[in-house]
Amino acid sequence: MIDFEQLYNMLESEMKGNQKRLPVNSEIKVFYGISAAGFYRLAFLSGTKPPKINSTKSLKVSVGQESENVFWTCFDLVNSAAKPVFYALCEDLLSVVEKIKNERNALLALKNRFFAWQNMFKQDSALLPEEKIVGLLGELYFIQNYMIPEFGADCAAVSYTHLTLPTI
């Protein structure tokens, strides 16, 4: 197992924009370093064009082409408070590409594993946003305190949908 925290801490004293290769048994080369902007980076070098991977709030993912057959996939940590999680992500991404002897398969495995991390932390979309919850509570309050006393419980919901409020 590679201690990414120790590796990145040693780079802090070195020049930004520096990357070092990790000794990994993989068809794609793996580097760690600090980007020119000062972000911790895990980068993958391949001769095959990598798939597009979407960034997150804490992690900027960029895919670039250096020359005809040289492509980079870079994961830059933009939220320094998330360093411990980033170290775990680095270890996990590294473990996925190790021992895969086909570049295309290694890149797809990398993308799929990162997608799994994204989904693990994604908020459940079934929840209503706070402003919609507040609006719904306001409507329920209106039905309970105005519509039910005025029209009765049986007609309140039906009447509410057809109600034209007087102008004050």
Backbone hydrogen bonds, N-H to C=O, Kabsch-Sander energy under -0.5 kcal/mol:
donor,donor_aa,acceptor,acceptor_aa,energy
4,F,2,I,-1.3
7,L,3,D,-1.9
8,Y,4,F,-2.7
9,N,5,E,-2.2
10,M,6,Q,-1.9
11,L,7,L,-1.3
12,E,8,Y,-1.2
13,S,10,M,-0.7
14,E,11,L,-1.8
17,G,34,I,-2.0
17,G,35,S,-0.6
18,N,15,M,-1.0
20,K,32,Y,-3.1
22,L,30,V,-3.2
24,V,22,L,-1.7
26,S,24,V,-1.6
27,E,100,I,-1.6
29,K,45,L,-2.1
31,F,43,A,-3.2
32,Y,20,K,-2.4
33,G,41,R,-2.1
34,I,18,N,-1.9
35,S,39,F,-3.1
38,G,35,S,-1.9
40,Y,77,L,-0.6
41,R,33,G,-3.1
42,L,75,F,-2.0
43,A,31,F,-3.0
44,F,73,T,-2.4
45,L,29,K,-2.9
46,S,71,F,-2.4
56,T,59,L,-3.1
60,K,76,D,-2.9
61,V,59,L,-0.6
62,S,60,K,-0.5
62,S,74,C,-2.4
64,G,72,W,-2.4
66,E,64,G,-0.5
66,E,70,V,-2.8
67,S,70,V,-1.2
70,V,67,S,-1.3
71,F,46,S,-2.9
72,W,64,G,-3.2
73,T,44,F,-1.9
74,C,62,S,-3.3
75,F,42,L,-2.9
76,D,60,K,-3.1
76,D,74,C,-0.6
77,L,40,Y,-2.8
78,V,58,S,-2.3
78,V,76,D,-0.8
79,N,58,S,-1.2
80,S,78,V,-0.6
82,A,79,N,-2.1
83,K,80,S,-1.3
86,F,82,A,-2.4
87,Y,83,K,-2.6
88,A,84,P,-1.7
89,L,85,V,-2.5
90,C,86,F,-2.8
91,E,87,Y,-2.2
92,D,88,A,-2.3
93,L,89,L,-3.1
94,L,90,C,-2.4
95,S,91,E,-2.3
96,V,92,D,-1.5
97,V,93,L,-1.6
98,E,94,L,-1.5
99,K,25,N,-4.7
100,I,97,V,-1.5
101,K,99,K,-0.7
106,A,102,N,-2.5
107,L,103,E,-2.7
108,L,104,R,-2.3
109,A,105,N,-2.5
110,L,106,A,-2.2
111,K,107,L,-2.3
112,N,108,L,-2.7
113,R,109,A,-2.3
114,F,110,L,-2.2
115,F,111,K,-2.5
116,A,112,N,-1.9
117,W,113,R,-1.9
118,Q,114,F,-2.5
119,N,115,F,-2.5
120,M,116,A,-1.8
121,F,117,W,-1.3
122,K,118,Q,-0.7
127,L,124,D,-1.3
132,K,129,P,-0.7
133,I,129,P,-1.9
134,V,130,E,-2.5
135,G,131,E,-1.9
136,L,132,K,-2.6
137,L,133,I,-2.5
138,G,134,V,-2.1
139,E,135,G,-2.1
140,L,136,L,-2.4
141,Y,137,L,-2.3
142,F,138,G,-2.1
143,I,139,E,-2.4
144,Q,140,L,-2.7
145,N,141,Y,-2.8
146,Y,142,F,-2.1
147,M,142,F,-1.6
148,I,143,I,-3.0
150,E,146,Y,-1.8
151,F,147,M,-3.4
152,G,147,M,-0.6
152,G,148,I,-2.1
156,A,152,G,-1.3
157,A,153,A,-0.6
159,S,155,C,-3.1
160,Y,156,A,-2.4
161,T,157,A,-1.3
162,H,158,V,-0.7
162,H,159,S,-0.9
163,L,160,Y,-0.8
165,L,163,L,-0.6
